[in-house]
Amino acid sequence: MDAVTATPASAASLEVSGLAFAYPDGHQALFGVDFSVARGERVALLGPNGAGKT
């Protein structure tokens, strides 16, 4: 894992940049995911059962 560096506050309550995840067997599930969620905004992750939303 890379170190997390604090940055100046922005309008977003949550900002993710360059998110990646791989399972222990090496299967890459996420790579290069960027998103931000503004204060008061709601976000839903949708997909079929077993798609890896957890």
N, C-alpha and C positions, 0 to 999 in steps of 0.2 A: 504494500500500500504506500502511496505517496503521502507526504506530510501535508496537513491542511494549514493554509495560510489565511489569516484574517484579512479582510479587505474593508474599505470604508463602507458604511451603511448605504443602501440604495433604497429605491421605492419598493422593491420586492421584499416580502417577508421570508421567502425561501428562494434561493437561486442555486441551481445545480449546473455545473459545467464539466463536460468531459467524463461523465459517469460511465464506468465499465464494471461488468460483473461476469465472472466465469465460475462454473461449478468445479468441484474438486477433480472431476474427470477431465477437465480442460475444455468442456463445451462452453463456448462464448455465448452468453445470453444477452448481454447489453454491451454496446461499445459506442462511445462518443455521444451520449445522450446529454442534451442541454435543455433546460427549461427554467422558467421562473414563475412564481405564484405571488400575486400581489396581495397585500393585506386585505382581508375580507373576501377574497376570491375563493371559490370552491373548485376542486379538481377531482375527477373520478377516473380511476383506471379500470377499463372494461376489457373483457376478453373471455373466452370459453374456459370451462373448468380445465385445470391442468396446464394453463398457458404460462404460469409463472408470475402472476400478479402479486403474490405475497412478497 
